[in-house]
């Protein structure tokens, strides 16, 4: 159970760190790129990937390249979403991304879509809609002091659900990619190791091309981000190993635990505001996780 608690805390800590960086107006891209060498090395020491199997990856390289691009991109989107709607809604959307692999399994891989899964998917979509709901922003965009539309606020209001939707879709696609790599026989530690290395390299090249102005504090924060990212993955894997006879505890505990802890921290520490529709969304998110697991 200790590994499960560590996995939950590391996952939420990533969101807390990104929120703090946004508040301090630091470049999250630099934090992410600095985190990948740490994640790369920790994956080597903790998961011990078998480098001799790298020649057996074959067609999985296409998926690994996609992961190398998506992993840093989704982290950036995650930071944007936290700034736009807060960590409570963002972490809930990340947990709800589990419904995307289920949809893919039905549409692309021929699995049977049962009535229970349909109900779970419906709960998930309703939860996302409820988490996105922000009436105060819509009111703020109506007019300014001159009774003219406030274009800046309108654009912000439109982008708010887009970032949250990006988190949901991004993490869902990454989950599908990891599952496909596993099916092709590539070891998970090796896949993670190569993907981290490629993601860090591609993001670093991009930042060099755009001639970013480097920030020491943002880079230093990357050391913590990389450690938290690997800590989350490693603890989650170990939790499944230790509680191999109770996968339901690990699955439900991880997803519901992240939503619950993120809510406590977001509302209690960062004073994020949640209206009644948002609270309903959180309850629907927890119900979705439970129903999809039971399905």
Backbone as CSV, one residue per row, in Angstrom:
resi,resn,N_x,N_y,N_z,CA_x,CA_y,CA_z,C_x,C_y,C_z
1,UNK,0.820,-1.207,0.000,0.000,0.000,0.000,0.864,1.272,0.000
2,UNK,2.067,1.170,0.562,2.959,2.320,0.607,3.333,2.784,-0.803
3,UNK,3.576,1.822,-1.706,3.919,2.193,-3.089,2.761,2.924,-3.759
4,UNK,1.549,2.500,-3.476,0.381,3.141,-4.067,0.260,4.585,-3.577
5,UNK,0.484,4.795,-2.298,0.436,6.151,-1.726,1.510,7.030,-2.363
6,UNK,2.717,6.469,-2.527,3.811,7.231,-3.140,3.455,7.607,-4.578
7,UNK,2.858,6.677,-5.317,2.471,6.937,-6.710,1.462,8.074,-6.789
8,UNK,0.474,8.061,-5.905,-0.547,9.118,-5.878,0.089,10.466,-5.557
9,UNK,0.928,10.490,-4.516,1.549,11.747,-4.095,2.487,12.308,-5.166
10,UNK,3.238,11.441,-5.843,4.143,11.913,-6.900,3.344,12.489,-8.068
11,UNK,2.245,11.838,-8.421,1.415,12.316,-9.519,0.848,13.703,-9.229
12,UNK,0.311,13.869,-8.023,-0.256,15.169,-7.645,0.851,16.208,-7.498
13,UNK,2.011,15.787,-6.996,3.127,16.720,-6.814,3.579,17.320,-8.137
14,UNK,3.486,16.563,-9.218,3.831,17.096,-10.547,2.923,18.272,-10.881
15,UNK,1.618,18.114,-10.634,0.668,19.194,-10.907,0.923,20.400,-10.010
16,UNK,1.258,20.143,-8.746,1.557,21.233,-7.812,2.775,22.016,-8.297
17,UNK,3.810,21.290,-8.719,5.031,21.933,-9.199,4.750,22.790,-10.439
18,UNK,4.000,22.261,-11.377,3.680,23.010,-12.589,2.846,24.246,-12.275
19,UNK,1.955,24.141,-11.299,1.139,25.285,-10.910,2.001,26.383,-10.299
20,UNK,2.935,25.999,-9.447,3.831,26.973,-8.828,4.699,27.655,-9.881
21,UNK,5.203,26.879,-10.832,6.027,27.448,-11.902,5.236,28.454,-12.724
22,UNK,3.966,28.158,-12.987,3.109,29.086,-13.718,2.902,30.371,-12.923
23,UNK,2.680,30.225,-11.630,2.472,31.400,-10.789,3.707,32.288,-10.765
24,UNK,4.879,31.687,-10.849,6.133,32.439,-10.840,6.584,32.845,-12.251
25,UNK,5.738,32.552,-13.243,5.979,32.926,-14.638,7.313,32.385,-15.174
26,UNK,7.622,31.155,-14.799,8.814,30.485,-15.311,8.447,29.654,-16.532
27,UNK,9.422,29.421,-17.391,9.206,28.683,-18.635,9.141,27.191,-18.340
28,UNK,7.933,26.634,-18.411,7.734,25.226,-18.098,8.472,24.322,-19.084
29,UNK,8.633,24.775,-20.315,9.345,23.971,-21.306,10.772,23.668,-20.850
30,UNK,11.408,24.635,-20.221,12.775,24.437,-19.741,12.802,23.459,-18.575
31,UNK,11.796,23.540,-17.719,11.701,22.598,-16.603,11.524,21.177,-17.121
32,UNK,10.705,21.033,-18.142,10.455,19.708,-18.710,11.717,19.138,-19.343
33,UNK,12.427,19.963,-20.123,13.625,19.461,-20.805,14.721,19.118,-19.799
34,UNK,14.794,19.847,-18.694,15.792,19.542,-17.664,15.416,18.297,-16.873
35,UNK,14.131,17.966,-16.872,13.675,16.798,-16.129,13.969,15.483,-16.822
36,UNK,14.102,15.515,-18.141,14.283,14.257,-18.869,15.625,13.572,-18.622
37,UNK,16.755,14.284,-18.510,17.996,13.574,-18.147,17.881,12.867,-16.791
38,UNK,17.188,13.502,-15.846,16.981,12.876,-14.537,16.131,11.623,-14.685
39,UNK,15.018,11.756,-15.436,14.135,10.609,-15.664,14.879,9.499,-16.403
40,UNK,15.724,9.877,-17.351,16.513,8.933,-18.139,17.429,8.110,-17.232
41,UNK,18.153,8.805,-16.343,19.091,8.119,-15.455,18.381,7.283,-14.393
42,UNK,17.307,7.824,-13.828,16.573,7.076,-12.805,15.931,5.819,-13.383
43,UNK,15.453,5.908,-14.625,14.888,4.729,-15.288,15.962,3.658,-15.448
44,UNK,17.182,4.101,-15.758,18.296,3.160,-15.905,18.613,2.455,-14.587
45,UNK,18.656,3.207,-13.497,19.034,2.623,-12.205,17.903,1.826,-11.553
46,UNK,16.669,2.283,-11.707,15.547,1.641,-11.018,14.929,0.484,-11.805
47,UNK,14.735,0.686,-13.100,14.037,-0.313,-13.909,14.980,-1.229,-14.690
48,UNK,16.260,-0.815,-14.789,17.286,-1.639,-15.429,16.848,-2.178,-16.798
49,UNK,16.643,-1.300,-17.765,16.232,-1.749,-19.101,17.311,-2.583,-19.772
50,UNK,16.897,-3.555,-20.546,17.822,-4.448,-21.241,18.178,-3.844,-22.596
51,UNK,19.317,-3.162,-22.659,19.722,-2.485,-23.895,20.016,-3.465,-25.027
52,UNK,20.310,-4.696,-24.683,20.602,-5.686,-25.726,19.368,-6.012,-26.561
53,UNK,18.181,-5.655,-26.033,16.935,-5.947,-26.747,16.510,-4.811,-27.668
54,UNK,17.357,-3.786,-27.782,16.963,-2.620,-28.572,16.811,-2.960,-30.057
55,UNK,17.533,-3.973,-30.525,17.422,-4.374,-31.928,16.139,-5.132,-32.218
56,UNK,15.413,-5.528,-31.164,14.177,-6.290,-31.350,12.941,-5.394,-31.370
57,UNK,13.144,-4.094,-31.235,11.998,-3.187,-31.192,11.251,-3.143,-32.522
58,UNK,11.964,-3.213,-33.624,11.343,-3.296,-34.933,10.371,-2.169,-35.229
59,UNK,9.133,-2.553,-35.581,8.119,-1.567,-35.951,7.679,-0.708,-34.773
60,UNK,8.070,-1.104,-33.566,7.710,-0.316,-32.381,8.396,1.040,-32.372
61,UNK,9.423,1.209,-33.208,10.130,2.484,-33.241,9.209,3.629,-33.646
62,UNK,8.268,3.368,-34.527,7.313,4.408,-34.922,6.510,4.891,-33.739
63,UNK,6.104,3.963,-32.899,5.333,4.314,-31.703,6.220,5.036,-30.696
64,UNK,7.469,4.590,-30.564,8.396,5.222,-29.627,8.676,6.667,-30.048
65,UNK,8.821,6.890,-31.351,9.031,8.252,-31.848,7.816,9.128,-31.524
66,UNK,6.626,8.553,-31.689,5.404,9.291,-31.344,5.395,9.646,-29.866
67,UNK,5.839,8.708,-29.018,5.926,8.976,-27.585,6.951,10.061,-27.293
68,UNK,8.065,10.036,-28.023,9.097,11.046,-27.827,8.585,12.446,-28.101
69,UNK,7.637,12.573,-29.016,7.041,13.869,-29.325,5.917,14.209,-28.358
70,UNK,5.084,13.218,-28.074,3.890,13.473,-27.262,4.194,13.699,-25.777
71,UNK,5.173,12.993,-25.234,5.449,13.102,-23.801,5.742,14.539,-23.363
72,UNK,6.681,15.250,-23.999,6.898,16.645,-23.590,5.738,17.554,-23.975
73,UNK,5.096,17.280,-25.127,3.982,18.120,-25.569,2.833,18.080,-24.573
74,UNK,2.529,16.883,-24.077,1.420,16.741,-23.131,1.764,17.397,-21.795
75,UNK,3.035,17.347,-21.397,3.446,18.026,-20.173,3.213,19.534,-20.287
76,UNK,3.531,20.085,-21.460,3.318,21.519,-21.685,1.826,21.844,-21.643
77,UNK,1.022,21.010,-22.288,-0.434,21.202,-22.272,-0.970,21.078,-20.850
78,UNK,-0.408,20.146,-20.084,-0.814,19.969,-18.685,-0.604,21.257,-17.899
79,UNK,0.560,21.888,-18.105,0.843,23.151,-17.425,-0.136,24.241,-17.821
80,UNK,-0.475,24.296,-19.114,-1.444,25.293,-19.599,-2.814,25.061,-18.980
81,UNK,-3.215,23.799,-18.900,-4.524,23.469,-18.344,-4.602,23.831,-16.863
82,UNK,-3.518,23.561,-16.128,-3.507,23.892,-14.700,-3.636,25.398,-14.505
83,UNK,-2.968,26.173,-15.380,-3.073,27.629,-15.290,-4.470,28.112,-15.646
84,UNK,-5.144,27.414,-16.559,-6.450,27.855,-17.037,-7.597,27.451,-16.116
85,UNK,-7.607,26.201,-15.660,-8.755,25.710,-14.886,-8.380,25.199,-13.502
86,UNK,-7.067,25.142,-13.189,-6.660,24.662,-11.877,-6.291,23.186,-11.896
87,UNK,-5.603,22.734,-10.854,-5.108,21.365,-10.804,-6.202,20.353,-10.498
88,UNK,-7.288,20.772,-9.855,-8.356,19.843,-9.517,-8.993,19.286,-10.787
89,UNK,-9.464,20.177,-11.649,-10.103,19.755,-12.892,-9.107,19.077,-13.826
90,UNK,-7.865,19.575,-13.865,-6.861,19.024,-14.763,-6.495,17.592,-14.390
91,UNK,-6.270,17.330,-13.099,-5.934,15.973,-12.677,-7.101,15.018,-12.903
92,UNK,-8.317,15.513,-12.713,-9.487,14.674,-12.973,-9.569,14.322,-14.455
93,UNK,-9.305,15.299,-15.327,-9.320,15.050,-16.769,-8.241,14.037,-17.154
94,UNK,-7.081,14.137,-16.516,-5.993,13.192,-16.788,-6.410,11.771,-16.416
95,UNK,-7.084,11.609,-15.285,-7.546,10.293,-14.858,-8.630,9.756,-15.794
96,UNK,-9.464,10.659,-16.312,-10.547,10.251,-17.204,-10.038,9.837,-18.583
97,UNK,-8.760,10.076,-18.860,-8.210,9.699,-20.159,-8.251,8.189,-20.377
98,UNK,-8.518,7.431,-19.311,-8.590,5.980,-19.433,-9.724,5.529,-20.353
99,UNK,-10.701,6.411,-20.608,-11.809,6.006,-21.470,-11.396,5.986,-22.951
100,UNK,-10.327,6.698,-23.306,-9.887,6.730,-24.706,-9.349,5.374,-25.159
101,UNK,-8.492,4.694,-24.376,-8.071,3.345,-24.782,-9.240,2.373,-24.906
102,UNK,-10.278,2.585,-24.094,-11.451,1.709,-24.178,-12.183,1.935,-25.497
103,UNK,-12.322,3.200,-25.877,-12.958,3.521,-27.169,-12.116,2.956,-28.315
104,UNK,-10.793,3.108,-28.223,-9.901,2.592,-29.261,-9.988,1.073,-29.363
105,UNK,-10.101,0.411,-28.219,-10.209,-1.050,-28.215,-11.456,-1.506,-28.967
106,UNK,-12.519,-0.727,-28.866,-13.776,-1.056,-29.539,-13.721,-0.719,-31.029
107,UNK,-13.225,0.484,-31.360,-13.243,0.953,-32.746,-12.119,0.363,-33.598
108,UNK,-10.925,0.166,-32.993,-9.752,-0.230,-33.771,-9.353,-1.694,-33.590
109,UNK,-9.622,-2.256,-32.419,-9.095,-3.581,-32.124,-10.163,-4.658,-31.940
110,UNK,-11.420,-4.299,-32.240,-12.476,-5.303,-32.294,-12.977,-5.846,-30.982
111,UNK,-12.698,-5.182,-29.870,-13.219,-5.660,-28.593,-14.705,-5.338,-28.467
112,UNK,-15.387,-6.118,-27.640,-16.826,-5.954,-27.464,-17.110,-4.807,-26.482
113,UNK,-18.001,-3.916,-26.882,-18.382,-2.796,-26.025,-19.665,-3.163,-25.292
114,UNK,-19.536,-3.456,-23.998,-20.682,-3.883,-23.206,-21.513,-2.692,-22.732
115,UNK,-22.702,-2.994,-22.232,-23.569,-1.941,-21.711,-22.948,-1.212,-20.537
116,UNK,-22.210,-1.942,-19.702,-21.562,-1.312,-18.555,-20.500,-0.323,-18.995
117,UNK,-19.745,-0.700,-20.034,-18.709,0.208,-20.542,-19.323,1.438,-21.199
118,UNK,-20.428,1.251,-21.898,-21.117,2.397,-22.496,-21.549,3.369,-21.407
119,UNK,-22.072,2.829,-20.313,-22.487,3.661,-19.185,-21.294,4.389,-18.587
120,UNK,-20.157,3.680,-18.448,-18.953,4.298,-17.915,-18.440,5.407,-18.814
121,UNK,-18.454,5.175,-20.131,-18.016,6.199,-21.075,-18.913,7.432,-21.008
122,UNK,-20.217,7.205,-20.885,-21.152,8.321,-20.773,-20.865,9.139,-19.516
123,UNK,-20.599,8.449,-18.406,-20.246,9.150,-17.165,-18.977,9.979,-17.350
124,UNK,-18.000,9.417,-18.087,-16.755,10.122,-18.318,-16.939,11.400,-19.120
125,UNK,-17.727,11.339,-20.173,-17.978,12.532,-20.988,-18.759,13.584,-20.209
126,UNK,-19.716,13.145,-19.418,-20.469,14.090,-18.589,-19.552,14.748,-17.555
127,UNK,-18.631,13.947,-17.007,-17.687,14.485,-16.026,-16.804,15.558,-16.651
128,UNK,-16.304,15.317,-17.876,-15.472,16.301,-18.558,-16.237,17.598,-18.794
129,UNK,-17.480,17.477,-19.259,-18.300,18.673,-19.506,-18.507,19.463,-18.221
130,UNK,-18.730,18.748,-17.127,-18.964,19.418,-15.845,-17.699,20.082,-15.315
131,UNK,-16.546,19.443,-15.535,-15.281,20.008,-15.064,-14.896,21.256,-15.854
132,UNK,-15.259,21.300,-17.117,-14.945,22.444,-17.971,-15.808,23.654,-17.638
133,UNK,-17.000,23.419,-17.128,-17.991,24.482,-16.924,-17.444,25.623,-16.066
134,UNK,-17.402,26.823,-16.612,-16.901,28.005,-15.918,-17.810,29.204,-16.207
135,UNK,-18.947,29.342,-15.496,-19.893,30.425,-15.785,-19.315,31.808,-15.567
136,UNK,-18.416,31.957,-14.568,-17.877,33.275,-14.271,-17.047,33.823,-15.421
137,UNK,-16.371,32.921,-16.178,-15.578,33.378,-17.309,-16.474,33.825,-18.453
138,UNK,-17.590,33.111,-18.651,-18.493,33.479,-19.724,-19.124,34.835,-19.467
139,UNK,-19.448,35.095,-18.202,-20.021,36.389,-17.856,-18.996,37.496,-18.051
140,UNK,-17.738,37.213,-17.704,-16.695,38.230,-17.792,-16.393,38.617,-19.224
141,UNK,-16.707,37.722,-20.167,-16.367,37.999,-21.552,-17.445,38.769,-22.282
142,UNK,-18.573,38.987,-21.650,-19.689,39.588,-22.357,-19.418,41.020,-22.788
143,UNK,-18.998,41.867,-21.850,-18.736,43.268,-22.187,-17.606,43.808,-21.336
144,UNK,-17.033,44.942,-21.798,-16.068,45.637,-20.964,-16.695,46.949,-20.511
145,UNK,-15.888,47.892,-20.034,-16.440,49.131,-19.494,-17.162,49.964,-20.545
146,UNK,-16.828,49.765,-21.813,-17.448,50.532,-22.889,-18.573,49.757,-23.563
147,UNK,-19.036,48.681,-22.870,-20.094,47.842,-23.406,-19.716,47.214,-24.751
148,UNK,-18.421,46.945,-24.921,-17.925,46.298,-26.122,-17.366,44.931,-25.734
149,UNK,-17.424,43.973,-26.608,-16.893,42.642,-26.289,-15.426,42.706,-25.905
150,UNK,-15.078,42.025,-24.869,-13.687,41.953,-24.421,-13.020,40.778,-25.126
151,UNK,-12.272,41.086,-26.187,-11.707,40.051,-27.045,-10.716,39.168,-26.302
152,UNK,-9.874,39.753,-25.466,-8.862,38.975,-24.741,-9.505,37.941,-23.839
153,UNK,-10.515,38.362,-23.086,-11.184,37.426,-22.191,-11.961,36.370,-22.965
154,UNK,-12.503,36.754,-24.106,-13.223,35.785,-24.919,-12.276,34.687,-25.394
155,UNK,-11.081,35.081,-25.854,-10.112,34.105,-26.301,-9.698,33.193,-25.156
156,UNK,-9.523,33.768,-23.955,-9.127,32.960,-22.794,-10.216,31.942,-22.475
157,UNK,-11.485,32.402,-22.522,-12.593,31.514,-22.211,-12.677,30.367,-23.215
158,UNK,-12.381,30.667,-24.492,-12.428,29.626,-25.507,-11.290,28.625,-25.335
159,UNK,-10.112,29.113,-24.903,-8.966,28.227,-24.757,-9.049,27.365,-23.510
160,UNK,-9.798,27.798,-22.514,-9.879,27.069,-21.254,-10.280,25.607,-21.453
161,UNK,-11.390,25.303,-22.133,-11.741,23.891,-22.332,-10.793,23.179,-23.288
162,UNK,-10.144,23.910,-24.193,-9.239,23.290,-25.156,-8.042,22.659,-24.447
163,UNK,-7.460,23.373,-23.473,-6.313,22.822,-22.745,-6.719,21.573,-21.971
164,UNK,-7.877,21.619,-21.322,-8.346,20.468,-20.550,-8.615,19.289,-21.475
165,UNK,-9.208,19.566,-22.625,-9.463,18.523,-23.611,-8.143,17.952,-24.124
166,UNK,-7.126,18.822,-24.277,-5.816,18.369,-24.722,-5.169,17.411,-23.739
167,UNK,-5.322,17.675,-22.440,-4.804,16.771,-21.408,-5.473,15.408,-21.527
168,UNK,-6.778,15.435,-21.666,-7.557,14.199,-21.748,-7.149,13.364,-22.967
169,UNK,-7.117,13.993,-24.121,-6.770,13.289,-25.350,-5.306,12.856,-25.340
170,UNK,-4.416,13.758,-24.905,-2.987,13.475,-24.919,-2.617,12.268,-24.081
171,UNK,-3.085,12.243,-22.838,-2.761,11.110,-21.974,-3.448,9.833,-22.444
172,UNK,-4.627,9.967,-23.049,-5.314,8.793,-23.589,-4.535,8.162,-24.729
173,UNK,-4.011,8.993,-25.630,-3.226,8.494,-26.765,-1.923,7.858,-26.283
174,UNK,-1.276,8.495,-25.307,-0.033,7.937,-24.761,-0.286,6.556,-24.160
175,UNK,-1.414,6.407,-23.477,-1.763,5.108,-22.893,-1.919,4.052,-23.986
176,UNK,-2.581,4.421,-25.096,-2.753,3.497,-26.221,-1.398,3.101,-26.798
177,UNK,-0.505,4.088,-26.952,0.813,3.815,-27.526,1.625,2.860,-26.658
178,UNK,1.597,3.074,-25.344,2.325,2.178,-24.446,1.762,0.757,-24.521
179,UNK,0.439,0.648,-24.607,-0.182,-0.678,-24.693,0.218,-1.384,-25.987
180,UNK,0.304,-0.635,-27.087,0.684,-1.229,-28.362,2.146,-1.661,-28.371
181,UNK,3.010,-0.879,-27.743,4.411,-1.262,-27.647,4.540,-2.561,-26.858
182,UNK,3.799,-2.666,-25.765,3.843,-3.876,-24.942,3.387,-5.099,-25.745
183,UNK,2.354,-4.912,-26.591,1.849,-6.023,-27.400,2.868,-6.490,-28.421
184,UNK,3.755,-5.589,-28.865,4.749,-5.943,-29.866,5.993,-6.582,-29.255
185,UNK,5.950,-6.797,-27.947,7.026,-7.520,-27.289,8.133,-6.657,-26.718
186,UNK,8.051,-5.329,-26.873,9.086,-4.452,-26.320,8.913,-4.348,-24.809
187,UNK,9.998,-4.519,-24.084,9.933,-4.435,-22.634,9.590,-3.016,-22.216
188,UNK,8.720,-2.898,-21.213,8.294,-1.579,-20.759,9.460,-0.714,-20.285
189,UNK,10.402,-1.227,-19.475,11.528,-0.381,-19.044,12.348,0.159,-20.210
190,UNK,12.592,-0.682,-21.214,13.376,-0.240,-22.366,12.615,0.822,-23.160
191,UNK,11.319,0.601,-23.340,10.492,1.570,-24.054,10.498,2.914,-23.348
192,UNK,10.347,2.864,-22.027,10.342,4.089,-21.234,11.694,4.788,-21.317
193,UNK,12.755,4.007,-21.235,14.124,4.535,-21.281,14.390,5.263,-22.596
194,UNK,14.080,4.613,-23.707,14.313,5.203,-25.025,13.405,6.407,-25.254
195,UNK,12.158,6.298,-24.829,11.197,7.393,-25.019,11.611,8.642,-24.244
196,UNK,12.067,8.457,-23.010,12.537,9.596,-22.213,13.729,10.273,-22.887
197,UNK,14.676,9.462,-23.355,15.847,10.027,-24.009,15.485,10.795,-25.269
198,UNK,14.607,10.233,-26.079,14.192,10.882,-27.321,13.394,12.148,-27.041
199,UNK,12.495,12.088,-26.058,11.666,13.251,-25.714,12.529,14.421,-25.262
200,UNK,13.508,14.144,-24.391,14.394,15.201,-23.918,15.226,15.794,-25.043
201,UNK,15.716,14.939,-25.934,16.545,15.403,-27.045,15.753,16.288,-28.007
202,UNK,14.538,15.851,-28.367,13.720,16.614,-29.315,13.311,17.969,-28.735
203,UNK,12.926,17.980,-27.456,12.530,19.240,-26.840,13.719,20.186,-26.716
204,UNK,14.893,19.639,-26.405,16.097,20.470,-26.300,16.434,21.106,-27.657
205,UNK,16.356,20.320,-28.724,16.623,20.847,-30.073,15.623,21.956,-30.416
206,UNK,14.362,21.733,-30.049,13.335,22.756,-30.327,13.649,24.064,-29.602
207,UNK,14.028,23.977,-28.332,14.323,25.177,-27.557,15.561,25.894,-28.104
208,UNK,16.517,25.132,-28.612,17.694,25.753,-29.231,17.281,26.492,-30.506
209,UNK,16.415,25.875,-31.300,15.988,26.478,-32.559,15.250,27.793,-32.327
210,UNK,14.379,27.821,-31.302,13.601,29.043,-31.022,14.411,30.039,-30.190
211,UNK,15.645,29.687,-29.876,16.552,30.572,-29.143,15.944,31.037,-27.817
212,UNK,15.551,30.078,-27.023,14.941,30.390,-25.744,15.957,31.067,-24.824
213,UNK,15.468,31.936,-23.973,16.325,32.577,-22.976,16.294,31.725,-21.714
214,UNK,17.396,31.076,-21.423,17.422,30.074,-20.353,17.244,30.708,-18.974
215,UNK,16.469,30.003,-18.138,16.180,30.452,-16.775,16.710,29.414,-15.790
216,UNK,17.626,29.833,-14.936,18.231,28.910,-13.985,17.229,28.256,-13.062
217,UNK,16.266,29.024,-12.575,15.264,28.466,-11.649,14.380,27.435,-12.338
218,UNK,14.033,27.700,-13.604,13.202,26.753,-14.342,13.958,25.447,-14.572
219,UNK,15.246,25.549,-14.898,16.064,24.362,-15.123,16.259,23.570,-13.829
220,UNK,16.463,24.278,-12.728,16.641,23.609,-11.437,15.386,22.840,-11.039
221,UNK,14.229,23.421,-11.328,12.963,22.760,-11.007,12.804,21.468,-11.805
222,UNK,13.488,21.388,-12.951,13.410,20.191,-13.764,13.979,18.965,-13.073
223,UNK,14.948,19.159,-12.192,15.510,18.033,-11.440,14.433,17.372,-10.593
224,UNK,13.605,18.212,-9.965,12.511,17.684,-9.143,11.430,17.063,-10.012
225,UNK,11.115,17.711,-11.131,10.069,17.192,-12.018,10.432,15.806,-12.548
226,UNK,11.684,15.642,-12.974,12.113,14.344,-13.483,12.020,13.257,-12.427
227,UNK,12.432,13.585,-11.196,12.377,12.613,-10.104,10.930,12.231,-9.773
228,UNK,10.036,13.220,-9.748,8.631,12.944,-9.453,7.982,12.099,-10.543
229,UNK,8.330,12.381,-11.782,7.753,11.647,-12.905,8.123,10.170,-12.842
230,UNK,9.403,9.888,-12.644,9.852,8.501,-12.545,9.339,7.864,-11.258
231,UNK,9.304,8.638,-10.169,8.792,8.111,-8.907,7.358,7.642,-9.038
232,UNK,6.562,8.404,-9.764,5.169,8.035,-9.995,5.072,6.716,-10.755
233,UNK,5.830,6.608,-11.854,5.778,5.404,-12.689,6.321,4.186,-11.943
234,UNK,7.472,4.359,-11.286,8.115,3.242,-10.581,7.233,2.736,-9.434
235,UNK,6.698,3.668,-8.634,5.867,3.271,-7.498,4.590,2.578,-7.969
236,UNK,4.029,3.052,-9.105,2.808,2.442,-9.635,3.080,1.006,-10.093
237,UNK,4.231,0.800,-10.756,4.601,-0.550,-11.194,4.822,-1.460,-9.985
238,UNK,5.545,-0.958,-8.992,5.815,-1.757,-7.789,4.534,-2.068,-7.023
239,UNK,3.583,-1.130,-7.016,2.299,-1.363,-6.350,1.577,-2.534,-7.007
240,UNK,1.616,-2.605,-8.329,0.992,-3.723,-9.042,1.704,-5.033,-8.741
241,UNK,3.030,-4.967,-8.559,3.787,-6.177,-8.255,3.501,-6.667,-6.842
242,UNK,3.498,-5.744,-5.896,3.270,-6.113,-4.496,1.831,-6.558,-4.273
243,UNK,0.892,-5.868,-4.915,-0.534,-6.194,-4.764,-1.051,-6.913,-6.005
244,UNK,-0.282,-7.885,-6.472,-0.633,-8.587,-7.705,-1.958,-9.323,-7.616
245,UNK,-2.364,-9.685,-6.411,-3.639,-10.384,-6.230,-4.812,-9.414,-6.098
246,UNK,-4.519,-8.109,-6.027,-5.592,-7.118,-5.852,-5.402,-5.945,-6.819
247,UNK,-5.442,-6.212,-8.129,-5.250,-5.117,-9.091,-6.316,-4.037,-8.989
248,UNK,-7.507,-4.420,-8.514,-8.585,-3.433,-8.386,-8.225,-2.351,-7.375
249,UNK,-7.511,-2.737,-6.316,-7.105,-1.770,-5.296,-6.125,-0.769,-5.900
250,UNK,-5.183,-1.269,-6.704,-4.181,-0.394,-7.312,-4.830,0.549,-8.321
251,UNK,-5.642,-0.005,-9.215,-6.270,0.798,-10.260,-7.188,1.863,-9.674
252,UNK,-8.123,1.433,-8.846,-9.077,2.376,-8.270,-8.395,3.333,-7.311
253,UNK,-7.474,2.815,-6.499,-6.779,3.654,-5.531,-5.977,4.750,-6.205
254,UNK,-5.324,4.433,-7.316,-4.505,5.413,-8.032,-5.377,6.518,-8.614
255,UNK,-6.405,6.142,-9.344,-7.234,7.130,-10.031,-8.075,7.969,-9.070
256,UNK,-8.763,7.312,-8.173,-9.587,8.047,-7.205,-8.708,8.812,-6.226
257,UNK,-7.564,8.213,-5.854,-6.655,8.872,-4.922,-6.111,10.179,-5.468
258,UNK,-5.731,10.191,-6.749,-5.209,11.414,-7.365,-6.280,12.496,-7.394
259,UNK,-7.502,12.119,-7.775,-8.590,13.103,-7.817,-8.851,13.676,-6.433
260,UNK,-8.878,12.809,-5.417,-9.177,13.248,-4.056,-8.081,14.158,-3.492
261,UNK,-6.820,13.737,-3.632,-5.704,14.522,-3.095,-5.565,15.846,-3.835
262,UNK,-5.721,15.814,-5.167,-5.632,17.043,-5.958,-6.726,18.021,-5.548
263,UNK,-7.910,17.508,-5.246,-9.010,18.374,-4.812,-8.692,19.028,-3.471
264,UNK,-8.172,18.235,-2.538,-7.841,18.773,-1.214,-6.769,19.861,-1.316
265,UNK,-5.736,19.617,-2.112,-4.654,20.589,-2.244,-5.099,21.806,-3.052
266,UNK,-5.801,21.546,-4.147,-6.234,22.646,-5.008,-7.159,23.613,-4.300
267,UNK,-8.140,23.064,-3.603,-9.109,23.911,-2.903,-8.549,24.429,-1.589
268,UNK,-7.866,23.547,-0.841,-7.400,23.919,0.490,-6.186,24.830,0.508
269,UNK,-5.241,24.612,-0.401,-3.991,25.380,-0.400,-3.985,26.486,-1.444
270,UNK,-4.376,26.140,-2.664,-4.332,27.131,-3.744,-5.631,27.910,-3.916
271,UNK,-6.617,27.594,-3.077,-7.891,28.330,-3.070,-8.578,28.337,-4.436
272,UNK,-8.474,27.197,-5.147,-9.167,27.101,-6.421,-10.681,27.039,-6.165
273,UNK,-11.431,27.725,-7.002,-12.882,27.773,-6.821,-13.556,26.685,-7.647
274,UNK,-14.480,25.987,-7.030,-15.264,24.961,-7.707,-16.743,25.267,-7.522
275,UNK,-17.468,25.375,-8.640,-18.911,25.570,-8.513,-19.597,24.211,-8.369
276,UNK,-20.882,24.238,-8.237,-21.610,22.987,-8.004,-21.492,22.028,-9.176
277,UNK,-21.439,22.568,-10.383,-21.307,21.715,-11.562,-19.939,21.034,-11.573
278,UNK,-18.894,21.775,-11.181,-17.549,21.183,-11.104,-17.500,20.067,-10.064
279,UNK,-18.125,20.297,-8.907,-18.153,19.265,-7.873,-18.879,18.013,-8.370
280,UNK,-19.952,18.231,-9.111,-20.664,17.106,-9.710,-19.750,16.368,-10.680
281,UNK,-18.936,17.130,-11.421,-17.990,16.521,-12.343,-16.982,15.622,-11.646
282,UNK,-16.508,16.054,-10.475,-15.576,15.229,-9.706,-16.223,13.920,-9.269
283,UNK,-17.462,13.999,-8.808,-18.183,12.790,-8.398,-18.412,11.861,-9.588
284,UNK,-18.752,12.457,-10.742,-18.949,11.655,-11.945,-17.631,11.008,-12.396
285,UNK,-16.516,11.720,-12.206,-15.210,11.174,-12.579,-14.879,9.942,-11.740
286,UNK,-15.129,10.039,-10.437,-14.884,8.890,-9.544,-15.785,7.732,-9.922
287,UNK,-17.063,8.027,-10.212,-18.014,6.987,-10.617,-17.585,6.345,-11.928
288,UNK,-17.064,7.164,-12.856,-16.599,6.637,-14.148,-15.465,5.661,-13.961
289,UNK,-14.486,6.008,-13.133,-13.343,5.135,-12.862,-13.820,3.785,-12.300
290,UNK,-14.749,3.847,-11.340,-15.257,2.617,-10.711,-16.015,1.750,-11.709
291,UNK,-16.884,2.381,-12.499,-17.709,1.615,-13.448,-16.854,0.974,-14.532
292,UNK,-15.888,1.724,-15.080,-15.052,1.176,-16.144,-14.174,0.045,-15.649
293,UNK,-13.761,0.107,-14.383,-12.981,-1.005,-13.859,-13.859,-2.249,-13.693
294,UNK,-15.076,-2.057,-13.157,-15.978,-3.189,-12.951,-16.418,-3.804,-14.269
295,UNK,-16.380,-2.970,-15.348,-16.799,-3.472,-16.662,-15.789,-4.486,-17.205
